Amino acid sequence: MSRKTRQIVFFLSVAGFASLYVWALRGLPAFGHYRGPYGDVLNAVATYERHVTDIVTAVNFDYRGFDTLGEESILFISVVGAVVLLRRQKKEQGEQEEAEAGQDPGEPRRSPRPSEAVRAFMVGMVGPVVCFGLYIAAHGQLTPGGGFQGGVILATAPLMVYLAGDFAVFKRITSHALIEAAEAAGLLAYAGVGLAGLIMTGQFLRNVIPLGTTGYITSGGTIQAASLATGLEVTGGFVLLLYAFLEQTLEFRVREE
Amino acid sequence: MLMLQMTILVLVAATALGVVLTREPASQAIAVSFYGILLAVMFFVFQAPDVALSQIVIGAVALPLMILLGLAKVRRNALMQQRKREAAARERNAA
């Protein structure tokens, strides 16, 4: 196909797509005019039915809780896949030993140590970040947030340790066997919450925990339980991922410390 | 409110274009991080704070970090191979 024919085909398809697109856009509801019934229904009934004030969390962990179980499994499998792909292979190990054997000592592209200001700031940030992550994870049914958001925030705490310049501590935290256990336990706990409903009421993920008083941290029943389980899994998964990625770039520097 | 929404939409579109036009991968990781922050602000402006919270951490921290670490690994592999080639060349010269 010559350049000219290709251009003609390209412009024809662009024109076709553009006209269809504009036609579709004209059929959309006006900006800000929501027409679906589900959002309004849930806003009206969720607080009464489930004793929660954050409807998004109620949807995630109850009204479509089974979908969330699928998403948790996707995250779990992705993290396992990334860790398997990034593991230190025999060939790489050999190369590294060769490089360290003396024929070419040291890492030629060493990153500079972070400045004292960065280190001091990061040391100060570790505590607040852990508190904030726990807060977001534990109040998912009351305010925006929940297990996923809280878990990811918690997983950034080891990063702050790394930025504070403490590579050995970072490695000790992130390579701990408990991290792997946390990831698996979180997913299992989520499935367990669902199975408890199946066993006790005959329906998967049906609420089996007292709903509590609206507005209290103990409210929400299985919503709160599933959210916390998600928090555990997400924290474990993301820390594991960080470790898998950082391990290889950090190896030299940890040894120097 | 509408003014704010329009401003943030235009800003997000402009930053997205900026990410695509940045050709150097390491700078692109920083650009994507900035884009992620703006996207989080956009979610917040459009009253989706739950999504905004996820977006701040995933889009502005986790994704750029993974890109940077991936780049570091690629560079290190290239470095290792270069060293090997140099060592082989030295051996040939000595022989």
HADDOCK unambig.tbl for C-alpha pairs under 7 A between the chains (distance, minus, plus):
assign (segid A and resid 95 and name CA) (segid B and resid 80 and name CA) 6.99 0.50 0.50
assign (segid A and resid 144 and name CA) (segid B and resid 49 and name CA) 5.95 0.50 0.50
assign (segid A and resid 144 and name CA) (segid B and resid 50 and name CA) 4.88 0.50 0.50
assign (segid A and resid 145 and name CA) (segid B and resid 50 and name CA) 5.29 0.50 0.50
assign (segid A and resid 145 and name CA) (segid B and resid 53 and name CA) 6.79 0.50 0.50
assign (segid A and resid 149 and name CA) (segid B and resid 53 and name CA) 6.23 0.50 0.50
assign (segid A and resid 149 and name CA) (segid B and resid 54 and name CA) 5.21 0.50 0.50
assign (segid A and resid 152 and name CA) (segid B and resid 57 and name CA) 6.64 0.50 0.50
assign (segid A and resid 153 and name CA) (segid B and resid 57 and name CA) 6.63 0.50 0.50
assign (segid A and resid 245 and name CA) (segid B and resid 69 and name CA) 6.14 0.50 0.50
assign (segid A and resid 246 and name CA) (segid B and resid 69 and name CA) 6.72 0.50 0.50
assign (segid A and resid 249 and name CA) (segid B and resid 72 and name CA) 6.84 0.50 0.50
assign (segid A and resid 249 and name CA) (segid B and resid 73 and name CA) 6.63 0.50 0.50
